[in-house]
């Protein structure tokens, strides 16, 4: 069953004589795009946003999206983000630099 179809149904599960109704709260779930970039690529944002918008054009049922871009360090991110600066500054795109994350113990 496709995700869009699954979100339209309510499922009842009989578990130990109790019925639990499970339903997806959001009929229009957020689509996440994740790019992990460990090599220098000055065209990463050209490619990433082209792929995102082609996907959205081909799948108009998705209207909510988020992008996550992971770099080992800021030095691998292109310096000139050009026409993508507004998207990169929006809440829809998150950039993470692994060397800036705190150590998890």
LINCOR-V710571 format. One line per field, one symbol per residue. ss: DSSP state (a for helix, b for strand, c for the rest). psi: psi as a letter, one per 20 degrees, with the letter a starting at -180 (. if undefined). burial: # if it has 16 or more other C-alpha atoms within 10 Angstrom, else .. A space follows every 50 residues. Layout:
# LINCOR-V710571
ss=???
psi=???
burial=???
This chain:
# LINCOR-V710571
ss=ccaaaacccbbbbbbccbbbbbbcccccccbbbbbbbccccccaaaaaaa aaaaaaaaccccccbbbbbbbccaaacccccaaaaaaaacccbbbbbaaa ccccc
psi=pqghghiiqppppooljqppppqphoimqppppppoojqpoijghggghg gghgghhimiioipqqqpppqhrhhipqhoicijhgghiriipppqohii qqpp.
burial=......#...................#.#..............##..... .#...#.....#....#.####....#...#......#....#.#..... .....
